[in-house]
Amino acid sequence: MDKVNLIFFFYARETGNAFSELNNPIDQQARFEKQVAEKRAQGANAEVDEDFINALEYGMPPTGGMGM
């Protein structure tokens, strides 16, 4: 599932913000690897969070949140 972000407006004012989280381990690892390559190209020390990827592989359920 792709990340979804919804913003609620009431009388032209933002009253809430809802979102979903990326929980596909294959997609997340590819994104991490791309970010690490970009950081290393800039001379920064970066690495993929393998523990987080491992947790996703065990089956993190779809998650999200909402703030009002």
Salt bridges, closest charged atoms under 4 A:
ASP27 OD1 - ARG31 NE 3.14
